[in-house]
Amino acid sequence: MTKTLHVIFDGNVFRPEEPVDLEPNSYYIVTIESKTSGDKNLWDVLDNITGTIEGPEDWSKEHNHYLYGTPKKA
């Protein structure tokens, strides 16, 4: 059984935003995902890494050499 619950963490306890249908005194596995992390799209991710990857100066011209080991074009 899988359920998604929206909760608020008050610093000590997770409190559901809506009523839950769970059996009391039972053990459950909880996975935490920040609600704000789902707001990012691909452009936000790419913007965060733009300019941070280092490579050779001729990377754009010789990408086949670096990816597949083909001879350089010269």
C-alpha positions in Angstrom: 0.0 0.0 0.0 1.3 3.4 -0.9 -0.2 6.7 0.2 1.0 10.3 -0.3 0.4 12.6 2.6 1.1 16.3 2.8 2.5 17.1 6.2 4.0 20.0 8.1 7.0 19.5 10.3 6.8 21.6 13.5 10.3 21.0 14.6 9.5 17.8 16.5 6.6 16.0 14.8 5.1 15.6 11.3 1.5 16.7 11.3 -0.7 15.7 8.3 -2.6 18.5 6.6 -5.6 16.3 6.1 -7.2 13.4 8.0 -5.4 10.1 7.5 -6.7 6.5 7.3 -3.8 4.7 9.1 -4.0 2.1 11.8 -2.8 3.5 15.1 0.3 1.9 16.8 1.5 0.4 13.5 4.9 0.8 11.9 5.2 2.6 8.6 8.1 3.6 6.3 8.1 7.3 5.5 9.9 8.9 2.5 10.6 12.6 2.8 10.5 14.9 -0.2 10.6 18.6 0.0 7.6 20.2 -1.5 9.8 23.0 -3.0 12.1 20.5 -4.8 9.2 19.5 -7.1 8.9 23.1 -8.3 12.1 23.0 -10.2 12.0 22.3 -13.9 14.7 21.3 -16.3 15.7 24.9 -17.0 16.3 25.6 -13.3 18.5 22.5 -13.1 20.5 23.5 -16.2 20.8 27.1 -14.9 22.4 25.8 -11.7 25.1 23.8 -13.5 25.7 26.3 -16.4 29.4 27.1 -16.5 30.4 24.7 -13.8 31.5 21.8 -15.9 35.2 21.9 -16.9 36.6 20.4 -20.1 39.1 21.0 -22.8 38.9 24.2 -24.8 38.2 22.2 -28.1 35.4 20.1 -26.5 32.7 21.4 -28.9 34.8 20.8 -32.0 36.3 17.5 -30.9 33.4 15.9 -28.8 33.6 12.6 -30.8 37.2 12.3 -29.9 36.5 12.8 -26.2 33.3 10.7 -26.1 34.2 7.8 -28.5 38.0 8.0 -28.9 37.9 8.9 -32.6 41.0 10.7 -34.0 41.0 14.5 -33.7 40.1 16.5 -36.8 43.2 18.6 -36.4 
